[in-house]
Amino acid sequence: GRHGIGSEDHEILDREEIECVAGRGLLDDRFFDYKEDYKGQITLFD
């Protein structure tokens, strides 16, 4: 979340598969190569 500030407008994307790139993130994600050692999180739904 974004404690104390409003949400941003990012759509939820439906994917059949994703590619994880070690040390960089998820291919085609807005945070891919965002910052060195960025501690991002993802949520997966089945």
MIVO-903308 format. One record per residue: residue in three letters; x, y, z negated of N, C-alpha, C, O in turn. Coordinates in steps of 0.02 Angstrom, whole numbers, padded with zeros to 5 digits, always signed. Layout:
N
ALAXYZXYZXYZXYZ;...
***
This chain:
46
GLY+00040-00059+00000+00000+00000+00000+00043+00063+00000+00104+00061+00000;ARG+00008+00118+00000+00040+00183+00001+00013+00222-00059-00029+00267-00051;HIS+00037+00205-00117+00011+00234-00180+00011+00310-00178+00062+00342-00166;GLY-00047+00338-00191-00053+00411-00196-00063+00448-00131-00075+00508-00131;ILE-00058+00412-00075-00070+00444-00010-00116+00399+00032-00120+00339+00019;GLY-00148+00427+00080-00196+00390+00120-00163+00338+00166-00102+00336+00174;SER-00205+00297+00194-00180+00245+00240-00162+00275+00307-00187+00328+00326;GLU-00120+00240+00343-00104+00259+00412-00149+00218+00459-00181+00171+00437;ASP-00151+00236+00521-00194+00203+00569-00154+00156+00613-00131+00174+00667;HIS-00145+00093+00589-00110+00042+00628-00158-00017+00636-00183-00044+00587;GLU-00170-00036+00698-00217-00090+00711-00188-00157+00690-00128-00166+00685;ILE-00233-00205+00676-00213-00274+00662-00209-00310+00729-00256-00307+00769;LEU-00154-00344+00741-00143-00378+00804-00152-00453+00796-00125-00483+00750;ASP-00190-00483+00841-00202-00555+00842-00147-00587+00884-00141-00571+00943;ARG-00108-00632+00855-00054-00665+00891-00059-00740+00883-00077-00765+00829;GLU-00045-00777+00936-00041-00850+00933+00025-00872+00902+00028-00923+00868;GLU+00077-00832+00913+00143-00847+00884+00182-00782+00877+00168-00733+00910;ILE+00231-00784+00833+00276-00727+00824+00347-00752+00824+00360-00811+00811;GLU+00394-00708+00839+00465-00726+00838+00499-00685+00783+00499-00624+00784;CYS+00528-00721+00735+00566-00690+00681+00640-00688+00700+00668-00739+00720;VAL+00670-00630+00694+00741-00621+00712+00779-00606+00647+00767-00554+00616;ALA+00823-00650+00627+00859-00644+00564+00893-00576+00558+00929-00554+00603;GLY+00882-00542+00502+00913-00478+00488+00883-00419+00525+00906-00362+00517;ARG+00832-00431+00567+00803-00377+00607+00728-00371+00599+00701-00315+00600;GLY+00693-00426+00589+00621-00424+00580+00583-00465+00631+00609-00513+00658;LEU+00521-00444+00643+00477-00478+00690+00480-00443+00758+00469-00382+00762;LEU+00494-00481+00810+00498-00453+00877+00432-00418+00895+00379-00446+00883;ASP+00435-00359+00922+00378-00316+00941+00341-00284+00883+00290-00251+00893;ASP+00366-00292+00821+00336-00259+00763+00361-00187+00758+00418-00173+00778;ARG+00320-00142+00731+00341-00072+00726+00401-00062+00680+00434-00010+00683;PHE+00415-00110+00636+00472-00105+00591+00533-00145+00614+00582-00151+00577;PHE+00531-00173+00674+00588-00210+00701+00648-00163+00707+00643-00111+00740;ASP+00704-00180+00676+00764-00139+00674+00752-00070+00643+00787-00022+00660;TYR+00703-00065+00599+00684-00001+00568+00741+00031+00528+00762+00087+00542;LYS+00766-00006+00479+00823+00017+00438+00864-00044+00419+00837-00100+00413;GLU+00928-00035+00409+00971-00090+00387+00948-00113+00318+00937-00072+00273;ASP+00941-00178+00309+00920-00210+00246+00851-00187+00223+00838-00188+00162;TYR+00807-00168+00269+00739-00148+00250+00701-00207+00221+00702-00261+00250;LYS+00669-00198+00164+00634-00251+00129+00559-00249+00146+00518-00236+00102;GLY+00543-00262+00208+00473-00262+00230+00437-00326+00210+00468-00374+00187;GLN+00371-00325+00217+00329-00382+00201+00280-00393+00258+00262-00346+00293;ILE+00258-00456+00266+00205-00471+00313+00153-00515+00279+00168-00548+00229;THR+00093-00515+00304+00040-00559+00281+00016-00599+00341-00001-00570+00393;LEU+00014-00665+00334-00009-00709+00387-00076-00739+00369-00086-00761+00312;PHE-00122-00741+00415-00188-00772+00405-00195-00829+00455-00174-00824+00512;ASP-00225-00883+00432-00237-00941+00475-00311-00947+00487-00333-00992+00523;
***
